[in-house]
Amino acid sequence: MELWEAAAILLAGIAAGGINAIAGSGTLFTFPVLLALGYPPITATVSNSIGLAPGSLSGTIAYRRELAGQRSRLIRFGGMSFIGAVTGAMLLVYLPPGVFEAVVPFMIGAACVLIVLQPRITRWARSRRPASKDGGPWMPVGAYVTGTYGGYFAAAQGILLISLLGATLDEDLQRLNALKNALTTIANSTAAVFYIVLASPAWAVVGLIMAGTIIGGYLGAHFGRRLSPTALRVCLVLVGLTAAVQLLMGRV
C-alpha cells in the first residue's frame, strides 16, 4: 500500500465516522474508496465493517447523556439488532460472492434514494407523534431487519433506524439519534466479530478505517450539526452512485 492510498483510506474513515455519528451511511464514503483502490467487493465490505465498529462506539459514547433512561429500549431493540447482525454476517460469509456483487449495486441505489427522501421520511415520522414509549410490536421487528441489513452491507443502516425509531417512538430526536448510534454499534460490532473469525479482511485497511472512524465519530457527534444537511446528502449520493457504477461496470 502506497502512502497516498493509506491517506485516502484514513480520510474516508474520518468522513465515515463523522457521518455515521450524525445520520448514517458512512459506508458510502469508505466502500467506494476501497473499490477504487482495487479491493474485491467482499474484502472491501468485510474490512470496512470491522474498521467502522470502533467509530460507531465512539459516536455512542459521545451521545451517552441522551441515552440516559433508555436502558430497557436498548436491551429490547439491541437484542434484536444482535440477532439480525448474526443473520446478515452469516449470509455474507456463506452465500456465493456473486450474490453480493449482484445485489450490492441495487442496495447502494436504494440507500441513495433513502438519503434523498430522508427529510420527508423524518417529517412524516415526527408528524405522527405516536403515544407509544416502547415502540410497539413493529420496532423490534425493524431492529432485526436493519440489523440483518447492517450485518450484510450496512450502507444507510443508520437512516433506516432513525426513520423507524421516529415512526414508532414518541421521543426527542436527539435521544432517538443516540439510540440509533447504540443499535448500529451493536450490529456493526457483532458483524465485525464474525468477519474476524470467518472471513479474510485486509488488516492494513481495517487499521486505517478504524483510526479514522474513531476520530470521525467523536468529531461528528460534537461538531457535525454545523454541516449543511443538503450538502451532506448530495455528497453521499454522488459517492454512493460512484460505487454502484464501479460495481456494475465490473460485471459488464
Backbone bond lengths (Angstrom), bond angles and torsions (degrees), N, CA, C in turn:
res aa  C-N    CA-C-N  psi(-1)  N-CA   C-N-CA  omega(-1)  CA-C   N-CA-C  phi
1 M - - - 1.458 - - 1.528 109.36 -
2 E 1.339 116.45 127.43 1.454 120.70 178.73 1.533 110.36 -81.77
3 L 1.343 114.75 163.96 1.460 120.10 -175.63 1.521 111.69 -60.78
4 W 1.320 117.47 -41.66 1.467 119.53 -178.19 1.526 111.19 -67.19
5 E 1.324 116.90 -32.93 1.458 120.03 177.01 1.531 110.68 -66.88
6 A 1.332 115.61 -43.17 1.459 119.58 177.70 1.526 110.70 -62.10
7 A 1.330 116.65 -41.14 1.468 120.59 179.52 1.532 110.81 -63.89
8 A 1.339 116.93 -40.20 1.468 120.77 179.61 1.525 111.13 -63.79
9 I 1.334 116.87 -42.25 1.469 120.42 179.72 1.519 110.54 -67.03
10 L 1.335 116.97 -42.11 1.464 120.75 179.46 1.525 111.08 -61.76
11 L 1.334 117.42 -46.11 1.462 121.14 179.95 1.531 111.05 -64.08
12 A 1.338 116.26 -39.72 1.463 119.59 176.54 1.524 110.59 -62.70
13 G 1.332 116.56 -38.33 1.459 120.84 177.59 1.522 112.20 -64.08
14 I 1.322 117.15 -41.33 1.468 120.55 177.76 1.528 110.16 -62.65
15 A 1.340 116.15 -45.10 1.464 119.87 178.67 1.527 110.91 -62.50
16 A 1.324 116.36 -42.66 1.467 120.35 -178.80 1.520 111.46 -64.69
17 G 1.330 117.52 -43.30 1.458 120.78 178.86 1.513 111.91 -61.62
18 G 1.335 116.47 -41.15 1.457 120.23 178.88 1.512 112.66 -66.53
19 I 1.333 116.63 -43.93 1.456 120.80 -179.17 1.524 111.02 -66.94
20 N 1.321 117.08 -39.60 1.467 119.90 179.91 1.522 111.63 -63.49
21 A 1.329 117.18 -35.69 1.460 120.28 179.21 1.528 111.58 -68.17
22 I 1.337 116.31 -31.08 1.459 120.54 -176.27 1.526 111.73 -86.64
23 A 1.332 116.20 -48.94 1.463 119.36 -173.65 1.523 112.67 -141.11
24 G 1.313 117.96 -45.85 1.452 122.19 -173.96 1.514 110.38 129.41
25 S 1.336 116.84 176.86 1.462 124.11 178.64 1.515 113.70 80.42
26 G 1.321 118.09 20.79 1.458 120.29 176.35 1.515 112.93 -60.33
27 T 1.331 116.97 -26.09 1.463 121.16 177.34 1.522 111.28 -58.28
28 L 1.326 117.27 -28.39 1.459 120.45 179.58 1.520 112.33 -70.69
29 F 1.329 118.62 -7.96 1.454 121.88 169.95 1.524 111.31 -92.98
30 T 1.321 116.57 -48.93 1.465 119.99 -172.72 1.523 113.00 -77.09
31 F 1.329 117.70 -42.53 1.465 121.11 -175.42 1.532 112.43 -59.66
32 P 1.346 120.03 -48.18 1.471 119.24 178.49 1.531 113.04 -62.00
33 V 1.335 117.53 -35.16 1.461 120.12 178.60 1.524 110.58 -62.88
34 L 1.334 116.20 -43.56 1.462 120.02 179.77 1.523 110.98 -65.87
35 L 1.329 117.49 -39.55 1.463 119.86 176.31 1.528 110.85 -62.38
36 A 1.341 115.93 -43.59 1.467 120.29 -178.91 1.527 111.76 -63.23
37 L 1.326 116.49 -28.88 1.464 120.47 179.46 1.525 112.36 -85.63
38 G 1.332 117.00 1.02 1.447 120.25 172.76 1.505 117.05 97.85
39 Y 1.330 118.04 9.09 1.470 119.82 179.04 1.526 109.70 -78.55
40 P 1.342 118.26 138.14 1.470 120.88 176.26 1.527 110.57 -60.45
41 P 1.339 117.74 149.78 1.470 120.58 -176.14 1.527 114.61 -54.45
42 I 1.339 117.96 -43.55 1.464 119.72 -179.07 1.522 110.59 -65.76
43 T 1.332 117.17 -45.78 1.466 120.83 178.17 1.516 110.65 -60.91
44 A 1.340 115.96 -39.63 1.465 120.37 -179.68 1.521 111.43 -63.70
45 T 1.328 117.66 -46.26 1.474 119.51 -176.37 1.526 111.16 -72.09
46 V 1.341 117.88 -36.13 1.466 120.61 177.75 1.526 110.23 -64.93
47 S 1.324 116.46 -49.60 1.472 120.64 -179.45 1.521 110.85 -63.50
48 N 1.333 115.99 -39.53 1.456 121.23 179.45 1.527 111.09 -63.50
49 S 1.329 116.88 -44.29 1.467 120.51 -177.79 1.521 111.55 -64.17
50 I 1.320 116.79 -42.01 1.465 119.88 178.48 1.525 110.19 -64.86
51 G 1.323 116.11 -43.40 1.464 119.72 -178.24 1.514 113.47 -67.71
52 L 1.339 117.77 -30.78 1.461 121.13 -177.28 1.527 113.64 -77.58
53 A 1.325 116.99 -21.69 1.470 119.74 -174.32 1.533 113.26 -57.60
54 P 1.346 120.44 -47.52 1.473 118.98 179.25 1.518 113.11 -63.61
55 G 1.346 117.05 -31.90 1.454 119.56 177.99 1.516 111.78 -65.90
56 S 1.330 116.56 -37.42 1.464 120.10 176.06 1.522 110.62 -61.97
57 L 1.325 116.02 -41.42 1.463 120.57 178.28 1.521 111.09 -64.65
58 S 1.328 116.91 -39.30 1.460 121.15 178.29 1.523 111.10 -60.60
59 G 1.344 116.44 -44.24 1.458 119.88 178.04 1.521 112.53 -65.85
60 T 1.338 116.55 -35.84 1.464 120.59 178.53 1.522 111.17 -65.51
61 I 1.317 116.48 -43.33 1.468 120.59 178.92 1.530 110.70 -62.57
62 A 1.319 116.05 -39.22 1.465 119.41 179.91 1.526 111.81 -65.22
63 Y 1.327 117.15 -26.10 1.462 122.30 179.54 1.528 112.38 -100.26
64 R 1.314 117.99 20.49 1.475 120.34 -172.60 1.522 112.42 -63.27
65 R 1.318 119.33 -29.84 1.470 120.14 179.38 1.524 110.94 -65.64
66 E 1.351 116.14 -37.70 1.462 119.53 179.14 1.532 112.22 -73.58
67 L 1.325 117.15 -16.26 1.469 120.66 178.22 1.537 112.25 -82.21
68 A 1.318 116.67 -14.23 1.463 120.30 -177.68 1.528 110.52 -56.17
69 G 1.333 116.19 132.53 1.454 121.74 179.01 1.516 114.77 83.40
70 Q 1.325 118.10 6.05 1.467 121.30 -178.33 1.534 111.93 -113.00
71 R 1.314 117.03 23.64 1.468 120.23 -175.66 1.530 111.62 -60.95
72 S 1.333 117.29 -44.17 1.470 119.00 -177.41 1.521 111.24 -64.21
73 R 1.340 116.03 -39.40 1.460 119.18 176.85 1.528 110.49 -64.51
74 L 1.309 116.66 -43.05 1.457 120.89 -178.36 1.524 111.19 -62.30
75 I 1.331 116.47 -41.24 1.467 119.85 178.61 1.524 110.80 -66.32
76 R 1.339 115.74 -46.42 1.466 120.12 -176.45 1.525 111.99 -66.10
77 F 1.322 116.32 -52.53 1.462 119.68 -177.81 1.528 111.51 -76.47
78 G 1.332 115.91 -33.05 1.465 119.28 -179.24 1.519 111.89 -64.09
79 G 1.329 116.98 -37.16 1.461 119.84 177.46 1.515 111.62 -62.59
80 M 1.329 116.96 -39.99 1.459 120.64 178.24 1.528 111.33 -70.36
81 S 1.325 116.93 -37.05 1.468 119.98 176.00 1.527 110.89 -62.84
82 F 1.336 115.75 -38.98 1.465 120.84 178.19 1.530 111.02 -61.71
83 I 1.339 116.52 -49.48 1.465 120.55 -179.31 1.536 110.09 -62.51
84 G 1.328 115.89 -41.71 1.460 119.50 178.55 1.522 112.04 -63.12
85 A 1.330 117.41 -42.17 1.466 120.56 179.80 1.521 111.19 -63.13
86 V 1.336 116.91 -38.18 1.468 120.15 175.68 1.527 109.87 -61.07
87 T 1.335 116.89 -44.17 1.456 121.39 178.40 1.525 111.26 -59.21
88 G 1.342 116.37 -49.60 1.467 120.38 -178.09 1.514 112.71 -64.11
89 A 1.332 116.99 -41.68 1.464 120.63 179.91 1.524 111.12 -64.39
90 M 1.327 116.84 -40.50 1.462 120.32 178.72 1.522 110.66 -64.71
91 L 1.341 116.96 -39.30 1.459 120.40 177.14 1.525 111.04 -60.99
92 L 1.331 116.54 -44.17 1.460 120.27 -178.82 1.525 111.16 -64.60
93 V 1.322 116.48 -42.73 1.467 120.84 -175.17 1.520 112.01 -72.05
94 Y 1.337 117.68 -39.42 1.463 120.25 -169.57 1.522 115.32 -101.74
95 L 1.340 118.62 -19.49 1.455 118.82 174.56 1.529 109.48 -74.63
96 P 1.335 118.55 152.44 1.466 120.41 177.73 1.525 111.64 -57.88
97 P 1.347 118.52 142.99 1.471 120.73 -179.51 1.521 113.29 -55.51
98 G 1.332 117.02 -30.73 1.461 119.72 -179.46 1.512 113.04 -61.78
99 V 1.323 116.91 -30.04 1.473 120.33 178.60 1.523 109.69 -64.20
100 F 1.323 116.43 -47.01 1.461 120.99 179.48 1.522 110.55 -60.81
101 E 1.330 116.85 -46.97 1.459 121.06 -177.45 1.526 111.72 -64.66
102 A 1.334 117.08 -30.26 1.458 120.22 179.04 1.528 112.23 -78.29
103 V 1.330 116.57 -35.14 1.460 121.16 -172.82 1.526 112.98 -86.69
104 V 1.325 117.00 -36.46 1.470 120.32 -170.26 1.525 114.19 -61.51
105 P 1.341 121.77 -39.13 1.476 118.21 176.94 1.526 113.01 -54.85
106 F 1.337 115.87 -38.00 1.465 119.81 -179.90 1.532 110.98 -75.52
107 M 1.344 116.97 -32.14 1.463 119.97 174.42 1.524 110.43 -65.20
108 I 1.329 116.20 -40.09 1.471 119.98 177.69 1.526 109.86 -64.72
109 G 1.344 116.30 -42.62 1.460 119.76 177.61 1.518 111.70 -59.76
110 A 1.334 116.32 -42.74 1.465 120.07 177.79 1.522 110.86 -64.07
111 A 1.351 116.27 -38.11 1.465 119.95 177.57 1.525 110.93 -62.58
112 C 1.323 116.84 -39.94 1.468 120.44 178.56 1.525 111.04 -64.45
113 V 1.333 116.63 -39.97 1.469 120.19 177.26 1.522 110.39 -62.71
114 L 1.343 116.68 -42.39 1.463 120.72 178.55 1.524 111.26 -61.32
115 I 1.325 116.31 -39.64 1.465 119.72 179.94 1.526 110.51 -63.90
116 V 1.335 116.89 -42.55 1.464 120.85 179.42 1.527 110.66 -64.63
117 L 1.339 116.21 -39.86 1.466 120.96 -176.17 1.528 113.32 -86.19
118 Q 1.328 117.64 -4.40 1.465 119.81 -173.90 1.530 113.72 -53.02
119 P 1.344 120.32 -45.19 1.479 118.35 -179.99 1.525 112.75 -58.38
120 R 1.332 116.81 -41.25 1.464 120.04 179.89 1.523 111.15 -68.37
121 I 1.332 115.98 -40.21 1.467 119.87 178.88 1.528 110.01 -62.57
122 T 1.331 115.74 -43.96 1.462 120.29 -179.32 1.521 111.08 -64.12
123 R 1.348 116.96 -43.74 1.469 119.94 179.03 1.524 110.85 -61.92
124 W 1.327 115.70 -42.01 1.465 118.79 178.80 1.524 110.72 -63.88
125 A 1.345 115.41 -44.05 1.459 119.00 -178.20 1.524 111.38 -63.83
126 R 1.336 116.37 -43.20 1.470 119.79 -177.86 1.528 111.66 -71.80
127 S 1.348 117.12 -27.01 1.466 119.16 -179.41 1.521 112.30 -71.40
128 R 1.341 116.35 -20.54 1.458 119.15 -177.92 1.526 111.49 -72.74
129 R 1.325 116.58 -35.93 1.462 121.10 179.42 1.535 111.93 46.33
130 P 1.316 118.94 57.69 1.464 119.99 -177.31 1.517 111.34 -65.85
131 A 1.319 115.99 151.99 1.459 120.55 -179.35 1.522 112.32 -77.91
132 S 1.332 117.57 -16.74 1.455 122.03 -174.03 1.527 111.35 -63.57
133 K 1.328 115.82 135.51 1.457 121.61 174.97 1.530 112.15 -104.50
134 D 1.338 116.33 -9.35 1.463 119.40 -177.50 1.522 113.11 -117.00
135 G 1.345 117.03 4.61 1.453 120.10 176.55 1.502 115.04 87.45
136 G 1.336 118.14 -5.47 1.457 120.27 179.78 1.526 111.79 62.98
137 P 1.324 117.05 -162.40 1.463 119.75 -176.76 1.525 114.30 -78.66
138 W 1.341 117.50 -17.19 1.450 119.50 -172.35 1.521 113.38 -84.54
139 M 1.319 118.30 -31.24 1.458 119.26 -175.69 1.533 113.09 -65.07
140 P 1.346 120.19 -41.82 1.473 118.47 175.35 1.522 112.68 -59.70
141 V 1.339 116.67 -39.21 1.466 120.00 176.72 1.526 110.12 -63.75
142 G 1.342 115.73 -43.69 1.461 119.96 178.22 1.516 112.27 -62.35
143 A 1.341 116.84 -37.64 1.462 120.54 178.16 1.529 110.64 -63.87
144 Y 1.336 116.61 -38.45 1.466 119.81 177.75 1.534 110.87 -66.03
145 V 1.332 116.69 -45.58 1.465 120.90 -177.97 1.530 110.83 -63.49
146 T 1.333 117.25 -46.52 1.455 119.58 179.94 1.529 111.15 -68.87
147 G 1.327 117.50 -31.97 1.461 120.16 174.78 1.520 111.55 -64.69
148 T 1.346 116.10 -40.71 1.470 120.48 176.43 1.523 110.70 -62.75
149 Y 1.315 114.95 -45.39 1.469 120.35 177.71 1.534 110.47 -60.09
150 G 1.339 116.25 -44.82 1.452 120.35 -179.50 1.518 112.58 -65.79
151 G 1.324 117.28 -36.63 1.448 120.08 177.83 1.502 113.01 -68.98
152 Y 1.335 116.74 -24.51 1.460 121.44 -178.96 1.516 112.44 -89.15
153 F 1.349 117.37 -42.31 1.468 119.40 -177.51 1.525 113.52 -144.47
154 A 1.314 119.76 -50.47 1.469 125.33 169.53 1.519 116.69 95.74
155 A 1.347 120.27 -19.73 1.463 119.09 -178.95 1.524 110.55 -61.66
156 A 1.326 116.73 128.33 1.476 124.81 -179.81 1.521 113.06 71.42
157 Q 1.334 118.07 12.74 1.461 120.43 175.32 1.528 110.54 -57.60
158 G 1.329 116.64 -43.01 1.461 120.48 -179.03 1.512 112.66 -64.03
159 I 1.340 116.67 -37.79 1.461 120.39 179.48 1.521 110.45 -67.73
160 L 1.335 116.37 -41.35 1.461 119.78 175.96 1.524 110.88 -59.67
161 L 1.332 116.11 -44.01 1.462 120.23 -177.29 1.528 112.00 -66.83
162 I 1.315 117.80 -45.88 1.461 119.52 -176.99 1.529 110.31 -65.61
163 S 1.348 116.95 -32.43 1.460 120.11 176.68 1.525 110.68 -68.18
164 L 1.333 117.06 -43.72 1.458 121.45 178.20 1.524 111.89 -63.99
165 L 1.320 115.93 -44.55 1.463 120.11 -179.46 1.528 110.60 -63.44
166 G 1.330 116.65 -42.00 1.455 120.36 179.48 1.514 112.71 -65.86
167 A 1.344 116.21 -31.15 1.453 120.21 -178.02 1.524 112.69 -80.37
168 T 1.330 117.91 -22.58 1.472 119.98 -172.75 1.520 114.31 -114.24
169 L 1.332 117.62 -13.73 1.467 120.18 -177.21 1.522 110.83 -120.91
170 D 1.300 117.01 138.67 1.456 122.65 174.39 1.521 107.44 -92.72
171 E 1.338 115.85 91.00 1.459 120.05 -171.19 1.525 110.25 -153.20
172 D 1.315 116.43 156.63 1.462 122.88 175.81 1.526 109.85 -60.49
173 L 1.333 116.46 141.50 1.458 121.06 -174.31 1.530 112.49 -63.01
174 Q 1.330 117.66 -36.69 1.461 119.83 179.34 1.530 111.31 -66.38
175 R 1.322 117.43 -36.44 1.464 120.42 177.04 1.532 110.62 -69.87
176 L 1.333 116.13 -33.99 1.453 119.49 174.11 1.530 110.92 -65.78
177 N 1.317 116.54 -39.34 1.465 120.17 179.21 1.526 110.59 -64.59
178 A 1.330 116.61 -38.14 1.469 120.27 177.12 1.525 110.57 -63.73
179 L 1.332 116.74 -42.22 1.461 120.80 178.43 1.527 110.24 -65.85
180 K 1.317 116.42 -40.06 1.473 120.83 176.38 1.514 110.90 -58.56
181 N 1.330 117.04 -45.43 1.468 120.47 179.10 1.525 111.26 -60.29
182 A 1.329 116.76 -41.01 1.466 120.28 -179.28 1.528 111.13 -65.82
183 L 1.323 117.00 -41.87 1.464 120.45 -179.08 1.528 111.67 -68.38
184 T 1.327 117.62 -38.62 1.462 119.47 176.55 1.524 110.66 -67.58
185 T 1.334 117.25 -33.61 1.467 120.02 175.72 1.523 111.06 -61.73
186 I 1.325 116.17 -43.43 1.474 120.51 178.54 1.524 110.16 -62.01
187 A 1.336 116.95 -48.15 1.463 120.65 -177.79 1.528 111.16 -64.74
188 N 1.332 116.96 -46.91 1.462 120.39 -177.59 1.524 111.57 -65.89
189 S 1.329 116.98 -40.98 1.467 120.38 -179.17 1.525 111.42 -67.44
190 T 1.332 116.38 -39.71 1.461 120.44 178.37 1.521 110.56 -63.15
191 A 1.327 116.11 -47.74 1.465 120.14 178.53 1.525 110.70 -61.75
192 A 1.326 116.89 -39.54 1.465 120.52 -179.01 1.528 111.51 -60.50
193 V 1.333 116.86 -41.72 1.470 120.47 178.84 1.525 110.55 -61.17
194 F 1.323 116.85 -43.68 1.464 120.74 178.75 1.521 111.06 -62.84
195 Y 1.338 116.50 -41.92 1.466 119.65 -178.45 1.524 111.57 -68.07
196 I 1.325 116.85 -36.35 1.465 120.13 178.28 1.522 110.41 -62.53
197 V 1.327 115.88 -40.72 1.470 120.63 -176.11 1.528 111.90 -80.48
198 L 1.337 117.62 -40.71 1.460 120.61 -167.85 1.523 115.08 -108.68
199 A 1.320 118.28 -15.22 1.470 120.58 -176.23 1.531 110.37 -114.05
200 S 1.331 114.92 -173.29 1.467 120.61 -177.40 1.529 109.62 -127.38
201 P 1.331 117.49 80.98 1.467 120.12 -179.78 1.527 112.39 -72.96
202 A 1.323 115.87 160.40 1.471 121.93 171.49 1.521 106.57 -89.99
203 W 1.322 117.25 104.51 1.456 120.77 -168.23 1.523 113.98 -67.29
204 A 1.328 117.39 -30.03 1.469 118.72 176.46 1.529 109.87 -64.94
205 V 1.322 116.17 -40.16 1.467 121.18 177.32 1.525 110.10 -64.76
206 V 1.325 116.26 -44.49 1.466 120.96 178.77 1.522 110.82 -55.86
207 G 1.325 116.60 -47.44 1.462 120.57 -178.35 1.518 112.75 -61.97
208 L 1.332 116.90 -41.64 1.457 120.42 -179.12 1.530 111.69 -68.69
209 I 1.343 116.56 -44.43 1.468 119.36 178.37 1.521 110.19 -65.22
210 M 1.329 116.09 -39.99 1.462 120.24 179.68 1.525 111.01 -59.12
211 A 1.333 116.76 -48.21 1.467 120.32 178.96 1.522 110.95 -61.95
212 G 1.331 116.10 -43.37 1.459 119.77 -179.16 1.515 113.15 -65.15
213 T 1.341 117.23 -42.20 1.467 119.28 -176.79 1.526 112.64 -71.68
214 I 1.333 117.16 -30.75 1.467 119.22 175.68 1.527 109.76 -62.65
215 I 1.330 115.61 -45.56 1.465 120.16 177.92 1.526 110.30 -65.52
216 G 1.337 115.59 -47.89 1.455 119.97 -177.08 1.510 113.22 -66.09
217 G 1.349 117.19 -36.88 1.456 120.02 178.81 1.512 111.96 -62.23
218 Y 1.321 116.16 -41.41 1.466 120.43 178.94 1.529 110.68 -67.87
219 L 1.340 116.26 -47.27 1.461 119.72 -178.02 1.522 111.30 -66.23
220 G 1.342 116.39 -39.47 1.458 119.54 -179.22 1.514 112.44 -63.53
221 A 1.333 116.51 -42.09 1.465 119.91 -179.53 1.522 112.06 -65.15
222 H 1.326 117.19 -31.73 1.467 120.53 -174.73 1.530 113.78 -95.60
223 F 1.341 116.93 -31.68 1.461 119.28 -173.72 1.529 113.80 -124.08
224 G 1.320 117.26 -7.19 1.458 120.37 -172.59 1.517 114.52 -65.46
225 R 1.321 118.40 -23.20 1.461 120.05 -178.21 1.532 112.25 -68.07
226 R 1.334 117.25 -11.36 1.456 120.29 178.63 1.523 111.62 -80.68
227 L 1.328 118.17 -14.44 1.459 121.61 -178.87 1.521 110.58 -72.40
228 S 1.316 115.49 148.22 1.459 120.69 175.70 1.523 109.14 -72.70
229 P 1.334 118.71 120.66 1.466 120.16 179.91 1.527 112.91 -58.28
230 T 1.340 116.43 -38.25 1.467 119.86 -179.00 1.518 111.18 -65.42
231 A 1.335 116.69 -45.87 1.466 120.35 179.24 1.519 110.87 -62.62
232 L 1.326 115.92 -39.05 1.456 120.62 179.43 1.528 110.70 -63.77
233 R 1.328 117.74 -44.07 1.456 120.90 -179.99 1.526 111.28 -64.46
234 V 1.328 116.78 -42.49 1.468 120.41 179.51 1.518 110.48 -60.63
235 C 1.328 116.43 -43.79 1.468 121.34 -179.56 1.527 110.84 -62.72
236 L 1.318 116.17 -46.43 1.466 120.38 -179.33 1.528 111.56 -62.40
237 V 1.323 116.80 -42.43 1.463 120.25 -179.14 1.524 110.73 -65.01
238 L 1.338 117.43 -43.34 1.462 120.73 -179.92 1.526 111.07 -62.74
239 V 1.330 116.17 -44.72 1.462 119.78 179.41 1.526 110.76 -65.67
240 G 1.331 116.91 -41.81 1.453 120.56 179.50 1.518 112.61 -63.52
241 L 1.327 117.02 -43.26 1.456 120.03 178.36 1.523 111.40 -64.62
242 T 1.331 116.80 -33.87 1.462 120.40 175.61 1.523 110.94 -60.38
243 A 1.321 116.06 -43.58 1.470 120.34 179.18 1.519 110.63 -64.68
244 A 1.344 117.10 -43.00 1.467 120.33 -179.99 1.517 111.19 -61.33
245 V 1.332 116.59 -42.73 1.459 120.82 179.04 1.525 110.88 -64.11
246 Q 1.349 116.47 -41.96 1.464 120.36 177.84 1.533 110.62 -57.48
247 L 1.310 117.17 -45.92 1.466 120.92 -179.08 1.535 111.51 -66.60
248 L 1.317 116.44 -43.74 1.465 119.73 -179.52 1.517 111.83 -65.52
249 M 1.330 117.52 -40.47 1.472 120.95 178.92 1.521 110.76 -65.90
250 G 1.316 115.75 -32.62 1.468 119.38 178.76 1.513 113.03 -67.70
251 R 1.337 116.82 -18.28 1.463 120.98 -179.54 1.516 112.82 -98.32
252 V 1.340 116.25 -6.29 1.474 119.95 -179.57 1.531 110.05 -79.81
